[in-house]
Amino acid sequence: MSLYEKLSKVNVNENKKKKGQFDYLSWSWAVTELLKVCPTSTWEVHEYQNEDGLTSPYQKGCIHFDRLYDL
């Protein structure tokens, strides 16, 4: 089974939260589920400073495969 197939079988419905008109998942819950399927995954937190001098964090992730998957 491909990594995509494994992750797509995770039922997120019970963990969705509403913010305005949008549904979202908490970062901590999503990472926990990812690590169950692919425990060698990693990520880094970076900061981006816009033209107004405001700083916003963003995530950069990497899923490490034990073998190649067909995605």
Salt bridges, closest charged atoms under 4 A:
ASP23 OD2 - LYS16 NZ 3.57
ASP23 OD1 - LYS18 NZ 3.17
GLU33 OE2 - LYS36 NZ 2.91
GLU44 OE1 - HIS46 NE2 2.88
